[in-house]
Amino acid sequence: MRRVVIAALLVIVAGCNAFQSAESKRSVLVQTGSDFDLVTGETARVSGSFVNITFTGVREDSRCPADVQCVWQGNAAVRLALRHANGPVTDTVLSLNQEPHSMRYENFFVSVRDLNPQRRTDHPLKPEDYTVTLRVTAH
């Protein structure tokens, strides 16, 4: 019985730590009409609203590496999760060099402006290396 209780406590503590880690990314307050940056897993709240935008990752990064000359510039596509207050999450993908570049969500347009760092052939990027630049404008 004692082992069961200890095992249960360990599971609870591990679960709390996992929840805390997932919630530890900072959240930023952003103004409409201005560019802002999010790192992977970070959330922005649009000032004066209950709209939250989370950068959940990079779906595609086929951009030409900075240390190579390419015929085609390639594309980068980012995954975003949009949510109003505690409502359902709307997942979307926006691209830099292909459509769609932006989307309407509630009374706002959300557009992707840039993705950093630029790829290089001598330095593979990990998912957590990316920072997306977005802009939210009022509709």
Helices and strands as residue ranges (DSSP letters): H 2-23, E 27-30, E 35-39, E 43-46, E 51-61, E 76-84, E 89-95, E 102-105, E 108-116, G 127-129, E 131-138
